[in-house]
Amino acid sequence: MYNRVPKCGSRSMKERLEAYGKQGNYSFSEIPNLPHRVSPRQQMKTVYYVLKNKTKPRHAWVAHKYFFDHVGNYNGQLVWMNVLRDPVERFISDFYWLRRGTDANRLMLQITRGSFEEEENLDLNKCTPEGHPSCTWTAWPPGELQLTYLCGTNESCVQRGNKWALQRAKYNIAKYYGVVGILEELPLSLAVMEAYIPVFFKIHKRIRASSIATHARNSDVKKPVSNVTRNILRNNLKEDYELYKYAQQRLHLQAAAAGIDAKANVYKRL
C-alpha cells in the first residue's frame, strides 16, 4: 500500500512500481476516485476490493490517501510504504507548480485560493515575510501536511501544530510501514526498499532510470528563495520537520541493519 504524499516524487515512484510489476512478480493498480480521507467503512471495502481483484498473489496499490487507520496491516496482509520530502522544499515546489500559468493550475488556484489573478503573480520572498496566507502554509487545503498522510483520518491529523497527530504518525510508521523513504536520499531509499520489501523492489537496479517516464517540472518558473523566507516556512512546518527527521533516522537505521552504506547510497555488505 503506497499512500503517496503529493510533491514528494510520488508520480515517478508510482511509475517505478508499475514498471517493476510488469517485469516482476506482482500486479499493480491505483484507485483515484476516492477522497483523501476515507471513512472506516470505505477503508474496509477498498482493501477488500483490492485484495479480491488482484491478479497475482502479490499486489501493489497506489493512491493519494491518508493512512487507513481502521485497517492497519489487515491481519498481516498489508505492508505500507511512502516517501517524504524536506518540508520547505515540498512547499516551494507546490507553490510554484500551482503558478505555472496553465488553465488547470489557474482553476486549482481559483478553487483553493478563491482567485488566480492575484495569486498567480505572488513572489514567495515578498509575500511570506508579509504573512500572506498562501505563502505561510495557512491557506493550504486542510490536512495537506505530510504527517497527515501517515497519521490517518482522525480530525486531529489535519491540524497543524497538533502533537498527538505527530506522535500518531510516528507510531504508524514504526508499526505499519515497511519503509518510508526520503526523496533527498532516493538511491538509499530504493536500496532499503529492496532489502525490506524485496518482492516489489528487487529488480529496481535492472530497470534503467531513463525507462521511467519524466514529467513537466516547475523548475523553470521557480525563483531563488531567501534564507529569511525558508526560516519562516521552517518554523511553520515544525511538526512536519520532526516527522521528516524521524523517518530519515529510521531509514538510516534500517540501512545499517541491512548492511547498506548510507553515505555512499550503495550496497556495502558488512
N, C-alpha and C positions, 0 to 999 in steps of 0.2 A: 504494500500500500504506500504509494508515493503521493502524499497530500501536499503537492508542491506550493511553495511560497512564491508569489509573484515577484519579478525583478531580482531573482536570485539564480539566474541561469537556468530557469526551470524548463524553458522550451527546448534548449539544447539537451538537457538531461532526459527529458521525455523522449526525444528522438533517439538518444543513445539507447534507452531501454527498448524502444520499438525496433531499432536496428539489431540490437543484441538478440532480441527474441526471435527474429527471423532466422538467425544463424545458430541460435542456442536451443535450449530445450524447455521453452516456456511460451505461453501465449500472452497477448497484450491487449488492453482495452482502456478506454477512458470514457467517463460519463459526465459530459459537460453541463447537462440540463438540470442541475440541482443547485440550490443556493449554497453559498459558502458555509452557512450554518445550517446543519441538517438536524431535524428533530430526532429524538431517541427511536421512535418507531421507524422513521425513514432510514436511519442508520442500519438497523437490523435488516430491513427489506433490501437495502442496497447491497450489503455484504452477502446476503442470501442469494440475490440475483447474480452477483459477480461469480460466486463460487459455483452456482448451478450451471452457468452458461460458459464457463471456461472450457477451452478446447484441448488443454493439456493439463497434466497433473499440477504443474507449477504455472502461476499466472501473475503478471504484473498489472496492477491497476493504478491509473494516474488521474488526478483531478485536483483543481484548486478548491480544497475543502478543509475546514477546521477539523482537528483530530476527533475521531469518533469515540468520545469518552464513554458512551454507553455500549461500546463493542469491545474495546481493548484489543486483546490478541485473539478474540473469538475462539476460546478454548485451544489456544496454541496453533491455530490455523493461519494467523496473520503475523507478518513482520512489517513494521513501519520503517520508512526511511524519509529523509528530507535533506535539503541543502540550505544553509543560511549564508547571509552576506553581511559585510560590515554595514551596520545600520545607516550611517551617514551616506555612504556610497549608494546604498539602495534608495534612499530618499532623493538624492541628487539625480540618479538615473531616472526615477519615476517622474520627478519634477520636469525635466527637460523632454522626456518622452511624451508627456501629455501636451507639450507645447511645440510639437514638430510642425504644426500647421496643416495637418491633413483634416479632411472632413470628419473622419471617425474620431480623431482626437478633439476637434472642436465640439463635437456632440458630447463626448465624455466630459469635457470641461463644463459644458452647459448643464449637464445632469448633476455632476458632483460639486460644482462651484457656483452654479446659478447664472454664469455668463462666461463668454470666452473672449470678448473684446478686450477687457482689462487684463484678464488672466493670462492671455497668450503672450503678452509683452513684458511680463514681470521679470525682473532681474533678481536672482536669488541673493546676491551680495547687497542689494539695496533693501529688498522687502523683508528679509529675515531680521536684521537689526531694528527695523521699524515695527516689528511684531505683526506683520500681515499674517492672518490665519493660514493662508495657503502656503506660507513659507516657513512655518514653525511647527508643522505636523498637525496642528489642531483642526485643520479643515479636511484631513483625510477621512474617507468613509470609516465609520466606527468599526473597530476590530481589525484594521489592516496593519497592526503591528505584527512583526514576525512571530512573537511569542504566542499570539492568539492562535496561530495555526497549530502550535504544539500544545497549547493549553486545552482547547476544546470549545464546547458550545455553551458553557456556563456564562451568564451575563457578566460576571467579573472578568472574564477573559478578554473582553473588548475594551476594558478601562485602562487607559494609560496611567501608570503610576501605581497600579494595584499589585501589592506584594504577594497576595495569595495567588494571583494569576501567574506571576513569575515562578513561584515555588511549584505550582502545579505543572507548568511546562517542563521544569527540570525533572520532576518526578516522572512524567510521561516519557521523557527522553530516556531516563535510566531504566524504566521498566519495559517499555514497549518498542523503542526504536533500535533496530539493529545497528544502524549508522546514521548520524546526522553529519553530513559533510560541510565543508567550508569552501565557498566559491573562490576565495583568495588562495586556497590551497587545493585546487581541484585535482592535480595529479596524485597528491597524497590521499585525498578523499576517495578517489577511484581505486587506489591500491588497497585501502582499508575496506572498501565495499567488496572488493574481490575476495578479501580474506574472511570477511564475516557473513556475507550473503553471496557466496560464490555461484549459486545457481543462476543468478541474474547478472553477474559481472565478471565471471571467469574468462570470458572471451574478449574483454574490452580492449586488450592490447593488440588483438588480431585485426581489429577494425580501424582503419586509418581515420584520423580526425577529419580529414577532408571529405570523408563519405557522409559525415553528419552535416545536414543542411545548415547553412548560416542564414541569418535573417537581418533585415534592415536594422542597423543600430542607430541610436540617437546621439552618438558621439560627435557627429558633425554639427549639432546645434548646442552642445554643451559649452559652457563658459567656465573659465577658471573660478574656483570657489575659494574665498579667502579663509584664513585661519579663524578670524572672528566669527564668520558665518558657521564654519564647521563646529566651533566650540559651542555655539548656541544650540545647534541641532543635536550635538552630542549630549548636552545637558537635558534636552527634551526627550531623548531616547535612552535614558539611563537603564531602564529595565531590559530593553532590547539588547543593549550592550552587555549587560550582565549575563543574559542568556547566551549571547554570541560567544563570550569568553568561556562560559561553562561548556558549550558544545565543542569549542576549539580544544579545550583542555582534555575533554573526553576522547576526542578524535586522536590526539597525540598519545594518550594512554593506550588506546586500542592499537595504534600503530606499534608502540613499543612492545606490547604483549604479543603481537603477531610477527615481530622481528622485522618491521619496516622502518627504514631510516627516514624519520620525519624531516630532517634538514635537507636531505637530498631528494625527498619526494619520490624515492625509488625503493624497490626491494633490496634489502641487505640482510640476509639471514644471519642471525646471531649464533 
